[in-house]
């Protein structure tokens, strides 16, 4: 199925969870935040959150400091 990750088209197998997407894209999950269609998804929900065709995923690293 076709989705968009950080404004780049991606093909993923269906069904595909957010956790599977992180693994497929070899993203470092430490400090990683994911949003699907502009809704942030808690890391504990990644394995249970299935993507749908045309979903828009934003992946970004959380940075702390001052």
Predicted model as a PDB file, atoms N, CA, C, CB and O in Angstrom, pLDDT in the B-factor column:
MODEL        1                                                                  
ATOM      1  N   UNK A   1       0.844  -1.173   0.000  1.00 97.00           N  
ATOM      2  CA  UNK A   1       0.000   0.000   0.000  1.00 97.00           C  
ATOM      3  C   UNK A   1       0.883   1.228   0.000  1.00 97.00           C  
ATOM      4  CB  UNK A   1      -0.957   0.003   1.207  1.00 97.00           C  
ATOM      5  O   UNK A   1       2.037   1.184   0.426  1.00 97.00           O  
ATOM      6  N   UNK A   2       0.338   2.295  -0.472  1.00 98.00           N  
ATOM      7  CA  UNK A   2       1.088   3.548  -0.600  1.00 98.00           C  
ATOM      8  C   UNK A   2       0.731   4.478   0.558  1.00 98.00           C  
ATOM      9  CB  UNK A   2       0.791   4.236  -1.966  1.00 98.00           C  
ATOM     10  O   UNK A   2      -0.442   4.744   0.821  1.00 98.00           O  
ATOM     11  N   UNK A   3       1.779   4.974   1.252  1.00 98.00           N  
ATOM     12  CA  UNK A   3       1.623   5.976   2.295  1.00 98.00           C  
ATOM     13  C   UNK A   3       2.662   7.061   2.051  1.00 98.00           C  
ATOM     14  CB  UNK A   3       1.776   5.350   3.726  1.00 98.00           C  
ATOM     15  O   UNK A   3       3.479   6.953   1.137  1.00 98.00           O  
ATOM     16  N   UNK A   4       2.628   8.096   2.861  1.00 98.00           N  
ATOM     17  CA  UNK A   4       3.617   9.158   2.786  1.00 98.00           C  
ATOM     18  C   UNK A   4       4.298   9.273   4.137  1.00 98.00           C  
ATOM     19  CB  UNK A   4       2.969  10.509   2.368  1.00 98.00           C  
ATOM     20  O   UNK A   4       3.634   9.335   5.172  1.00 98.00           O  
ATOM     21  N   UNK A   5       5.630   9.301   4.125  1.00 98.00           N  
ATOM     22  CA  UNK A   5       6.412   9.474   5.348  1.00 98.00           C  
ATOM     23  C   UNK A   5       7.283  10.711   5.164  1.00 98.00           C  
ATOM     24  CB  UNK A   5       7.286   8.199   5.665  1.00 98.00           C  
ATOM     25  O   UNK A   5       8.128  10.762   4.271  1.00 98.00           O  
ATOM     26  N   UNK A   6       7.068  11.697   6.010  1.00 98.00           N  
ATOM     27  CA  UNK A   6       7.807  12.962   5.909  1.00 98.00           C  
ATOM     28  C   UNK A   6       7.784  13.495   4.479  1.00 98.00           C  
ATOM     29  CB  UNK A   6       9.263  12.777   6.378  1.00 98.00           C  
ATOM     30  O   UNK A   6       8.809  13.894   3.926  1.00 98.00           O  
ATOM     31  N   UNK A   7       6.600  13.489   3.905  1.00 97.00           N  
ATOM     32  CA  UNK A   7       6.322  14.031   2.577  1.00 97.00           C  
ATOM     33  C   UNK A   7       6.990  13.249   1.448  1.00 97.00           C  
ATOM     34  CB  UNK A   7       6.764  15.461   2.518  1.00 97.00           C  
ATOM     35  O   UNK A   7       7.095  13.751   0.329  1.00 97.00           O  
ATOM     36  N   UNK A   8       7.445  12.016   1.734  1.00 98.00           N  
ATOM     37  CA  UNK A   8       8.037  11.154   0.716  1.00 98.00           C  
ATOM     38  C   UNK A   8       7.165   9.918   0.541  1.00 98.00           C  
ATOM     39  CB  UNK A   8       9.489  10.757   1.097  1.00 98.00           C  
ATOM     40  O   UNK A   8       6.824   9.273   1.532  1.00 98.00           O  
ATOM     41  N   UNK A   9       6.793   9.565  -0.692  1.00 98.00           N  
ATOM     42  CA  UNK A   9       5.971   8.376  -0.906  1.00 98.00           C  
ATOM     43  C   UNK A   9       6.726   7.107  -0.500  1.00 98.00           C  
ATOM     44  CB  UNK A   9       5.534   8.286  -2.378  1.00 98.00           C  
ATOM     45  O   UNK A   9       7.926   6.979  -0.744  1.00 98.00           O  
ATOM     46  N   UNK A  10       6.007   6.182   0.118  1.00 97.00           N  
ATOM     47  CA  UNK A  10       6.569   4.901   0.541  1.00 97.00           C  
ATOM     48  C   UNK A  10       5.584   3.800   0.180  1.00 97.00           C  
ATOM     49  CB  UNK A  10       6.880   4.894   2.074  1.00 97.00           C  
ATOM     50  O   UNK A  10       4.370   3.995   0.249  1.00 97.00           O  
ATOM     51  N   UNK A  11       6.106   2.653  -0.201  1.00 97.00           N  
ATOM     52  CA  UNK A  11       5.300   1.454  -0.399  1.00 97.00           C  
ATOM     53  C   UNK A  11       5.558   0.542   0.791  1.00 97.00           C  
ATOM     54  CB  UNK A  11       5.640   0.737  -1.763  1.00 97.00           C  
ATOM     55  O   UNK A  11       6.709   0.249   1.112  1.00 97.00           O  
ATOM     56  N   UNK A  12       4.493   0.093   1.444  1.00 96.00           N  
ATOM     57  CA  UNK A  12       4.621  -0.839   2.569  1.00 96.00           C  
ATOM     58  C   UNK A  12       3.636  -1.977   2.364  1.00 96.00           C  
ATOM     59  CB  UNK A  12       4.368  -0.123   3.937  1.00 96.00           C  
ATOM     60  O   UNK A  12       2.633  -1.842   1.664  1.00 96.00           O  
ATOM     61  N   UNK A  13       3.951  -3.103   2.993  1.00 93.00           N  
ATOM     62  CA  UNK A  13       3.052  -4.253   2.925  1.00 93.00           C  
ATOM     63  C   UNK A  13       1.785  -3.941   3.719  1.00 93.00           C  
ATOM     64  CB  UNK A  13       3.746  -5.540   3.470  1.00 93.00           C  
ATOM     65  O   UNK A  13       1.796  -3.133   4.647  1.00 93.00           O  
ATOM     66  N   UNK A  14       0.713  -4.590   3.337  1.00 93.00           N  
ATOM     67  CA  UNK A  14      -0.555  -4.407   4.051  1.00 93.00           C  
ATOM     68  C   UNK A  14      -0.917  -5.725   4.709  1.00 93.00           C  
ATOM     69  CB  UNK A  14      -1.698  -3.926   3.089  1.00 93.00           C  
ATOM     70  O   UNK A  14      -0.910  -6.745   4.019  1.00 93.00           O  
ATOM     71  N   UNK A  15      -1.233  -5.774   5.993  1.00 95.00           N  
ATOM     72  CA  UNK A  15      -1.284  -4.641   6.928  1.00 95.00           C  
ATOM     73  C   UNK A  15       0.115  -4.257   7.403  1.00 95.00           C  
ATOM     74  CB  UNK A  15      -2.174  -4.981   8.137  1.00 95.00           C  
ATOM     75  O   UNK A  15       1.046  -5.062   7.361  1.00 95.00           O  
ATOM     76  N   UNK A  16       0.241  -3.010   7.856  1.00 97.00           N  
ATOM     77  CA  UNK A  16       1.513  -2.504   8.365  1.00 97.00           C  
ATOM     78  C   UNK A  16       1.227  -1.637   9.581  1.00 97.00           C  
ATOM     79  CB  UNK A  16       2.290  -1.700   7.269  1.00 97.00           C  
ATOM     80  O   UNK A  16       0.456  -0.679   9.514  1.00 97.00           O  
ATOM     81  N   UNK A  17       1.864  -1.990  10.696  1.00 98.00           N  
ATOM     82  CA  UNK A  17       1.726  -1.182  11.911  1.00 98.00           C  
ATOM     83  C   UNK A  17       2.810  -0.107  11.921  1.00 98.00           C  
ATOM     84  CB  UNK A  17       1.818  -2.073  13.191  1.00 98.00           C  
ATOM     85  O   UNK A  17       3.760  -0.162  11.141  1.00 98.00           O  
ATOM     86  N   UNK A  18       2.658   0.858  12.803  1.00 98.00           N  
ATOM     87  CA  UNK A  18       3.702   1.869  12.943  1.00 98.00           C  
ATOM     88  C   UNK A  18       5.015   1.227  13.369  1.00 98.00           C  
ATOM     89  CB  UNK A  18       3.280   2.942  13.956  1.00 98.00           C  
ATOM     90  O   UNK A  18       6.080   1.629  12.901  1.00 98.00           O  
ATOM     91  N   UNK A  19       4.953   0.238  14.249  1.00 98.00           N  
ATOM     92  CA  UNK A  19       6.170  -0.453  14.693  1.00 98.00           C  
ATOM     93  C   UNK A  19       6.868  -1.116  13.503  1.00 98.00           C  
ATOM     94  CB  UNK A  19       5.833  -1.509  15.776  1.00 98.00           C  
ATOM     95  O   UNK A  19       8.090  -1.037  13.376  1.00 98.00           O  
ATOM     96  N   UNK A  20       6.103  -1.758  12.646  1.00 97.00           N  
ATOM     97  CA  UNK A  20       6.692  -2.388  11.456  1.00 97.00           C  
ATOM     98  C   UNK A  20       7.304  -1.337  10.534  1.00 97.00           C  
ATOM     99  CB  UNK A  20       5.629  -3.206  10.694  1.00 97.00           C  
ATOM    100  O   UNK A  20       8.351  -1.575   9.931  1.00 97.00           O  
ATOM    101  N   UNK A  21       6.666  -0.192  10.422  1.00 98.00           N  
ATOM    102  CA  UNK A  21       7.191   0.881   9.589  1.00 98.00           C  
ATOM    103  C   UNK A  21       8.536   1.356  10.128  1.00 98.00           C  
ATOM    104  CB  UNK A  21       6.195   2.051   9.519  1.00 98.00           C  
ATOM    105  O   UNK A  21       9.481   1.539   9.362  1.00 98.00           O  
ATOM    106  N   UNK A  22       8.629   1.556  11.437  1.00 97.00           N  
ATOM    107  CA  UNK A  22       9.886   1.982  12.065  1.00 97.00           C  
ATOM    108  C   UNK A  22      10.987   0.976  11.744  1.00 97.00           C  
ATOM    109  CB  UNK A  22       9.716   2.130  13.607  1.00 97.00           C  
ATOM    110  O   UNK A  22      12.104   1.360  11.395  1.00 97.00           O  
ATOM    111  N   UNK A  23      10.671  -0.304  11.862  1.00 97.00           N  
ATOM    112  CA  UNK A  23      11.653  -1.351  11.573  1.00 97.00           C  
ATOM    113  C   UNK A  23      12.021  -1.375  10.088  1.00 97.00           C  
ATOM    114  CB  UNK A  23      11.111  -2.720  12.002  1.00 97.00           C  
ATOM    115  O   UNK A  23      13.195  -1.500   9.739  1.00 97.00           O  
ATOM    116  N   UNK A  24      11.026  -1.257   9.223  1.00 96.00           N  
ATOM    117  CA  UNK A  24      11.261  -1.294   7.777  1.00 96.00           C  
ATOM    118  C   UNK A  24      12.153  -0.136   7.331  1.00 96.00           C  
ATOM    119  CB  UNK A  24       9.927  -1.251   7.019  1.00 96.00           C  
ATOM    120  O   UNK A  24      13.011  -0.305   6.465  1.00 96.00           O  
ATOM    121  N   UNK A  25      11.950   1.027   7.920  1.00 95.00           N  
ATOM    122  CA  UNK A  25      12.726   2.205   7.536  1.00 95.00           C  
ATOM    123  C   UNK A  25      14.025   2.325   8.326  1.00 95.00           C  
ATOM    124  CB  UNK A  25      11.896   3.458   7.728  1.00 95.00           C  
ATOM    125  O   UNK A  25      14.792   3.266   8.124  1.00 95.00           O  
ATOM    126  N   UNK A  26      14.274   1.366   9.232  1.00 96.00           N  
ATOM    127  CA  UNK A  26      15.478   1.343  10.067  1.00 96.00           C  
ATOM    128  C   UNK A  26      15.648   2.642  10.851  1.00 96.00           C  
ATOM    129  CB  UNK A  26      16.712   1.094   9.204  1.00 96.00           C  
ATOM    130  O   UNK A  26      16.747   3.187  10.950  1.00 96.00           O  
ATOM    131  N   UNK A  27      14.530   3.127  11.408  1.00 95.00           N  
ATOM    132  CA  UNK A  27      14.572   4.331  12.227  1.00 95.00           C  
ATOM    133  C   UNK A  27      14.967   3.973  13.655  1.00 95.00           C  
ATOM    134  CB  UNK A  27      13.209   5.054  12.206  1.00 95.00           C  
ATOM    135  O   UNK A  27      14.592   2.916  14.161  1.00 95.00           O  
ATOM    136  N   UNK A  28      15.715   4.845  14.295  1.00 94.00           N  
ATOM    137  CA  UNK A  28      16.078   4.652  15.693  1.00 94.00           C  
ATOM    138  C   UNK A  28      14.877   5.065  16.547  1.00 94.00           C  
ATOM    139  CB  UNK A  28      17.366   5.478  16.073  1.00 94.00           C  
ATOM    140  O   UNK A  28      14.492   6.234  16.527  1.00 94.00           O  
ATOM    141  N   UNK A  29      14.274   4.130  17.301  1.00 94.00           N  
ATOM    142  CA  UNK A  29      13.079   4.474  18.081  1.00 94.00           C  
ATOM    143  C   UNK A  29      13.356   5.344  19.304  1.00 94.00           C  
ATOM    144  CB  UNK A  29      12.401   3.221  18.524  1.00 94.00           C  
ATOM    145  O   UNK A  29      12.424   5.902  19.883  1.00 94.00           O  
ATOM    146  N   UNK A  30      14.622   5.469  19.708  1.00 94.00           N  
ATOM    147  CA  UNK A  30      14.947   6.296  20.872  1.00 94.00           C  
ATOM    148  C   UNK A  30      14.732   7.765  20.553  1.00 94.00           C  
ATOM    149  CB  UNK A  30      16.400   6.057  21.324  1.00 94.00           C  
ATOM    150  O   UNK A  30      15.393   8.321  19.676  1.00 94.00           O  
ATOM    151  N   UNK A  31      13.810   8.386  21.262  1.00 93.00           N  
ATOM    152  CA  UNK A  31      13.508   9.792  21.043  1.00 93.00           C  
ATOM    153  C   UNK A  31      12.678  10.064  19.808  1.00 93.00           C  
ATOM    154  CB  UNK A  31      14.762  10.554  20.955  1.00 93.00           C  
ATOM    155  O   UNK A  31      12.510  11.219  19.417  1.00 93.00           O  
ATOM    156  N   UNK A  32      12.152   9.008  19.182  1.00 97.00           N  
ATOM    157  CA  UNK A  32      11.363   9.160  17.963  1.00 97.00           C  
ATOM    158  C   UNK A  32       9.894   9.401  18.313  1.00 97.00           C  
ATOM    159  CB  UNK A  32      11.506   7.911  17.062  1.00 97.00           C  
ATOM    160  O   UNK A  32       9.335   8.743  19.190  1.00 97.00           O  
ATOM    161  N   UNK A  33       9.293  10.338  17.624  1.00 97.00           N  
ATOM    162  CA  UNK A  33       7.853  10.586  17.750  1.00 97.00           C  
ATOM    163  C   UNK A  33       7.229  10.382  16.371  1.00 97.00           C  
ATOM    164  CB  UNK A  33       7.556  12.040  18.307  1.00 97.00           C  
ATOM    165  O   UNK A  33       7.816  10.734  15.348  1.00 97.00           O  
ATOM    166  N   UNK A  34       6.024   9.805  16.367  1.00 98.00           N  
ATOM    167  CA  UNK A  34       5.308   9.569  15.115  1.00 98.00           C  
ATOM    168  C   UNK A  34       3.912  10.168  15.188  1.00 98.00           C  
ATOM    169  CB  UNK A  34       5.230   8.062  14.805  1.00 98.00           C  
ATOM    170  O   UNK A  34       3.231  10.086  16.210  1.00 98.00           O  
ATOM    171  N   UNK A  35       3.511  10.762  14.096  1.00 98.00           N  
ATOM    172  CA  UNK A  35       2.153  11.275  13.966  1.00 98.00           C  
ATOM    173  C   UNK A  35       1.554  10.694  12.692  1.00 98.00           C  
ATOM    174  CB  UNK A  35       2.130  12.843  13.942  1.00 98.00           C  
ATOM    175  O   UNK A  35       2.228  10.606  11.666  1.00 98.00           O  
ATOM    176  N   UNK A  36       0.303  10.303  12.761  1.00 98.00           N  
ATOM    177  CA  UNK A  36      -0.417   9.801  11.596  1.00 98.00           C  
ATOM    178  C   UNK A  36      -1.566  10.761  11.330  1.00 98.00           C  
ATOM    179  CB  UNK A  36      -0.935   8.329  11.817  1.00 98.00           C  
ATOM    180  O   UNK A  36      -2.429  10.968  12.183  1.00 98.00           O  
ATOM    181  N   UNK A  37      -1.565  11.337  10.150  1.00 98.00           N  
ATOM    182  CA  UNK A  37      -2.600  12.304   9.782  1.00 98.00           C  
ATOM    183  C   UNK A  37      -2.731  13.398  10.831  1.00 98.00           C  
ATOM    184  CB  UNK A  37      -3.943  11.600   9.590  1.00 98.00           C  
ATOM    185  O   UNK A  37      -3.835  13.769  11.231  1.00 98.00           O  
ATOM    186  N   UNK A  38      -1.579  13.908  11.271  1.00 97.00           N  
ATOM    187  CA  UNK A  38      -1.462  15.024  12.213  1.00 97.00           C  
ATOM    188  C   UNK A  38      -1.888  14.689  13.636  1.00 97.00           C  
ATOM    189  CB  UNK A  38      -2.275  16.169  11.725  1.00 97.00           C  
ATOM    190  O   UNK A  38      -2.146  15.595  14.428  1.00 97.00           O  
ATOM    191  N   UNK A  39      -1.967  13.397  13.979  1.00 98.00           N  
ATOM    192  CA  UNK A  39      -2.269  12.975  15.339  1.00 98.00           C  
ATOM    193  C   UNK A  39      -1.076  12.189  15.872  1.00 98.00           C  
ATOM    194  CB  UNK A  39      -3.578  12.120  15.391  1.00 98.00           C  
ATOM    195  O   UNK A  39      -0.711  11.154  15.313  1.00 98.00           O  
ATOM    196  N   UNK A  40      -0.465  12.681  16.955  1.00 97.00           N  
ATOM    197  CA  UNK A  40       0.685  11.995  17.542  1.00 97.00           C  
ATOM    198  C   UNK A  40       0.203  10.689  18.168  1.00 97.00           C  
ATOM    199  CB  UNK A  40       1.403  12.897  18.605  1.00 97.00           C  
ATOM    200  O   UNK A  40      -0.814  10.657  18.861  1.00 97.00           O  
ATOM    201  N   UNK A  41       0.948   9.616  17.912  1.00 98.00           N  
ATOM    202  CA  UNK A  41       0.614   8.288  18.428  1.00 98.00           C  
ATOM    203  C   UNK A  41       1.650   7.923  19.488  1.00 98.00           C  
ATOM    204  CB  UNK A  41       0.576   7.214  17.277  1.00 98.00           C  
ATOM    205  O   UNK A  41       2.852   7.970  19.229  1.00 98.00           O  
ATOM    206  N   UNK A  42       1.182   7.560  20.682  1.00 97.00           N  
ATOM    207  CA  UNK A  42       2.080   7.165  21.767  1.00 97.00           C  
ATOM    208  C   UNK A  42       2.879   5.930  21.365  1.00 97.00           C  
ATOM    209  CB  UNK A  42       1.285   6.893  23.064  1.00 97.00           C  
ATOM    210  O   UNK A  42       2.358   5.033  20.702  1.00 97.00           O  
ATOM    211  N   UNK A  43       4.138   5.891  21.768  1.00 96.00           N  
ATOM    212  CA  UNK A  43       5.014   4.767  21.407  1.00 96.00           C  
ATOM    213  C   UNK A  43       4.415   3.433  21.825  1.00 96.00           C  
ATOM    214  CB  UNK A  43       6.390   4.936  22.051  1.00 96.00           C  
ATOM    215  O   UNK A  43       4.568   2.439  21.115  1.00 96.00           O  
ATOM    216  N   UNK A  44       3.736   3.394  22.962  1.00 98.00           N  
ATOM    217  CA  UNK A  44       3.134   2.139  23.434  1.00 98.00           C  
ATOM    218  C   UNK A  44       2.020   1.647  22.503  1.00 98.00           C  
ATOM    219  CB  UNK A  44       2.579   2.325  24.849  1.00 98.00           C  
ATOM    220  O   UNK A  44       1.607   0.491  22.597  1.00 98.00           O  
ATOM    221  N   UNK A  45       1.530   2.510  21.606  1.00 98.00           N  
ATOM    222  CA  UNK A  45       0.463   2.154  20.670  1.00 98.00           C  
ATOM    223  C   UNK A  45       0.969   1.832  19.269  1.00 98.00           C  
ATOM    224  CB  UNK A  45      -0.532   3.272  20.591  1.00 98.00           C  
ATOM    225  O   UNK A  45       0.176   1.463  18.403  1.00 98.00           O  
ATOM    226  N   UNK A  46       2.256   1.962  19.030  1.00 98.00           N  
ATOM    227  CA  UNK A  46       2.782   1.759  17.677  1.00 98.00           C  
ATOM    228  C   UNK A  46       2.461   0.373  17.134  1.00 98.00           C  
ATOM    229  CB  UNK A  46       4.283   1.973  17.666  1.00 98.00           C  
ATOM    230  O   UNK A  46       2.065   0.242  15.976  1.00 98.00           O  
ATOM    231  N   UNK A  47       2.626  -0.658  17.951  1.00 98.00           N  
ATOM    232  CA  UNK A  47       2.395  -2.027  17.472  1.00 98.00           C  
ATOM    233  C   UNK A  47       0.927  -2.278  17.142  1.00 98.00           C  
ATOM    234  CB  UNK A  47       2.864  -3.035  18.515  1.00 98.00           C  
ATOM    235  O   UNK A  47       0.610  -3.136  16.319  1.00 98.00           O  
ATOM    236  N   UNK A  48       0.032  -1.529  17.786  1.00 98.00           N  
ATOM    237  CA  UNK A  48      -1.411  -1.727  17.592  1.00 98.00           C  
ATOM    238  C   UNK A  48      -2.022  -0.759  16.584  1.00 98.00           C  
ATOM    239  CB  UNK A  48      -2.126  -1.584  18.910  1.00 98.00           C  
ATOM    240  O   UNK A  48      -3.207  -0.865  16.269  1.00 98.00           O  
ATOM    241  N   UNK A  49      -1.231   0.182  16.075  1.00 98.00           N  
ATOM    242  CA  UNK A  49      -1.748   1.188  15.150  1.00 98.00           C  
ATOM    243  C   UNK A  49      -1.450   0.764  13.721  1.00 98.00           C  
ATOM    244  CB  UNK A  49      -1.137   2.580  15.443  1.00 98.00           C  
ATOM    245  O   UNK A  49      -0.303   0.808  13.277  1.00 98.00           O  
ATOM    246  N   UNK A  50      -2.487   0.355  13.008  1.00 98.00           N  
ATOM    247  CA  UNK A  50      -2.333  -0.068  11.614  1.00 98.00           C  
ATOM    248  C   UNK A  50      -2.510   1.118  10.677  1.00 98.00           C  
ATOM    249  CB  UNK A  50      -3.343  -1.177  11.266  1.00 98.00           C  
ATOM    250  O   UNK A  50      -3.396   1.954  10.856  1.00 98.00           O  
ATOM    251  N   UNK A  51      -1.656   1.164   9.690  1.00 98.00           N  
ATOM    252  CA  UNK A  51      -1.730   2.224   8.696  1.00 98.00           C  
ATOM    253  C   UNK A  51      -2.752   1.865   7.624  1.00 98.00           C  
ATOM    254  CB  UNK A  51      -0.348   2.473   8.065  1.00 98.00           C  
ATOM    255  O   UNK A  51      -3.034   0.693   7.376  1.00 98.00           O  
ATOM    256  N   UNK A  52      -3.294   2.891   7.001  1.00 98.00           N  
ATOM    257  CA  UNK A  52      -4.252   2.727   5.909  1.00 98.00           C  
ATOM    258  C   UNK A  52      -3.669   3.376   4.659  1.00 98.00           C  
ATOM    259  CB  UNK A  52      -5.645   3.353   6.270  1.00 98.00           C  
ATOM    260  O   UNK A  52      -2.818   4.260   4.758  1.00 98.00           O  
ATOM    261  N   UNK A  53      -4.122   2.940   3.483  1.00 98.00           N  
ATOM    262  CA  UNK A  53      -3.634   3.569   2.255  1.00 98.00           C  
ATOM    263  C   UNK A  53      -3.802   5.087   2.303  1.00 98.00           C  
ATOM    264  CB  UNK A  53      -4.370   2.999   1.040  1.00 98.00           C  
ATOM    265  O   UNK A  53      -4.814   5.606   2.775  1.00 98.00           O  
ATOM    266  N   UNK A  54      -2.790   5.777   1.804  1.00 98.00           N  
ATOM    267  CA  UNK A  54      -2.755   7.247   1.720  1.00 98.00           C  
ATOM    268  C   UNK A  54      -2.544   7.947   3.058  1.00 98.00           C  
ATOM    269  CB  UNK A  54      -4.031   7.740   1.116  1.00 98.00           C  
ATOM    270  O   UNK A  54      -2.616   9.175   3.116  1.00 98.00           O  
ATOM    271  N   UNK A  55      -2.282   7.196   4.146  1.00 98.00           N  
ATOM    272  CA  UNK A  55      -1.974   7.847   5.425  1.00 98.00           C  
ATOM    273  C   UNK A  55      -0.740   8.724   5.276  1.00 98.00           C  
ATOM    274  CB  UNK A  55      -1.757   6.797   6.543  1.00 98.00           C  
ATOM    275  O   UNK A  55       0.176   8.423   4.510  1.00 98.00           O  
ATOM    276  N   UNK A  56      -0.743   9.806   6.022  1.00 98.00           N  
ATOM    277  CA  UNK A  56       0.386  10.731   6.073  1.00 98.00           C  
ATOM    278  C   UNK A  56       1.076  10.532   7.423  1.00 98.00           C  
ATOM    279  CB  UNK A  56      -0.079  12.232   5.875  1.00 98.00           C  
ATOM    280  O   UNK A  56       0.480  10.791   8.468  1.00 98.00           O  
ATOM    281  N   UNK A  57       2.324  10.076   7.403  1.00 98.00           N  
ATOM    282  CA  UNK A  57       3.075   9.824   8.625  1.00 98.00           C  
ATOM    283  C   UNK A  57       4.180  10.865   8.737  1.00 98.00           C  
ATOM    284  CB  UNK A  57       3.662   8.380   8.641  1.00 98.00           C  
ATOM    285  O   UNK A  57       4.899  11.127   7.772  1.00 98.00           O  
ATOM    286  N   UNK A  58       4.309  11.453   9.917  1.00 98.00           N  
ATOM    287  CA  UNK A  58       5.420  12.360  10.212  1.00 98.00           C  
ATOM    288  C   UNK A  58       6.271  11.692  11.279  1.00 98.00           C  
ATOM    289  CB  UNK A  58       4.913  13.779  10.685  1.00 98.00           C  
ATOM    290  O   UNK A  58       5.761  11.289  12.324  1.00 98.00           O  
ATOM    291  N   UNK A  59       7.560  11.574  11.018  1.00 97.00           N  
ATOM    292  CA  UNK A  59       8.502  10.994  11.976  1.00 97.00           C  
ATOM    293  C   UNK A  59       9.521  12.073  12.323  1.00 97.00           C  
ATOM    294  CB  UNK A  59       9.205   9.703  11.396  1.00 97.00           C  
ATOM    295  O   UNK A  59      10.122  12.686  11.440  1.00 97.00           O  
ATOM    296  N   UNK A  60       9.705  12.293  13.613  1.00 94.00           N  
ATOM    297  CA  UNK A  60      10.660  13.310  14.034  1.00 94.00           C  
ATOM    298  C   UNK A  60      11.291  12.930  15.359  1.00 94.00           C  
ATOM    299  CB  UNK A  60       9.984  14.677  14.142  1.00 94.00           C  
ATOM    300  O   UNK A  60      10.683  12.251  16.186  1.00 94.00           O  
ATOM    301  N   UNK A  61      12.535  13.386  15.545  1.00 91.00           N  
ATOM    302  CA  UNK A  61      13.277  13.127  16.771  1.00 91.00           C  
ATOM    303  C   UNK A  61      12.956  14.225  17.782  1.00 91.00           C  
ATOM    304  CB  UNK A  61      14.809  13.052  16.495  1.00 91.00           C  
ATOM    305  O   UNK A  61      12.956  15.412  17.455  1.00 91.00           O  
ATOM    306  N   UNK A  62      12.687  13.806  19.004  1.00 83.00           N  
ATOM    307  CA  UNK A  62      12.465  14.743  20.098  1.00 83.00           C  
ATOM    308  C   UNK A  62      13.827  15.186  20.609  1.00 83.00           C  
ATOM    309  CB  UNK A  62      11.607  14.100  21.245  1.00 83.00           C  
ATOM    310  O   UNK A  62      14.686  14.353  20.899  1.00 83.00           O  
ATOM    311  N   UNK A  63      14.025  16.483  20.718  1.00 81.00           N  
ATOM    312  CA  UNK A  63      15.276  17.026  21.187  1.00 81.00           C  
ATOM    313  C   UNK A  63      15.006  17.788  22.483  1.00 81.00           C  
ATOM    314  CB  UNK A  63      15.930  17.940  20.113  1.00 81.00           C  
ATOM    315  O   UNK A  63      14.097  18.614  22.558  1.00 81.00           O  
ATOM    316  N   UNK A  64      15.812  17.492  23.496  1.00 78.00           N  
ATOM    317  CA  UNK A  64      15.667  18.207  24.768  1.00 78.00           C  
ATOM    318  C   UNK A  64      16.882  19.075  24.989  1.00 78.00           C  
ATOM    319  CB  UNK A  64      15.478  17.225  25.950  1.00 78.00           C  
ATOM    320  O   UNK A  64      17.918  18.895  24.349  1.00 78.00           O  
ATOM    321  N   UNK A  65      16.750  19.985  25.869  1.00 75.00           N  
ATOM    322  CA  UNK A  65      17.877  20.867  26.195  1.00 75.00           C  
ATOM    323  C   UNK A  65      17.422  22.302  26.271  1.00 75.00           C  
ATOM    324  CB  UNK A  65      18.997  20.729  25.162  1.00 75.00           C  
ATOM    325  O   UNK A  65      16.237  22.599  26.112  1.00 75.00           O  
ATOM    326  N   UNK A  66      18.335  23.165  26.506  1.00 64.00           N  
ATOM    327  CA  UNK A  66      17.945  24.556  26.640  1.00 64.00           C  
ATOM    328  C   UNK A  66      19.026  25.503  26.249  1.00 64.00           C  
ATOM    329  CB  UNK A  66      17.530  24.840  28.019  1.00 64.00           C  
ATOM    330  O   UNK A  66      18.836  26.718  26.312  1.00 64.00           O  
TER     331      UNK A  66                                                      
ENDMDL                                                                          
END                                                                             
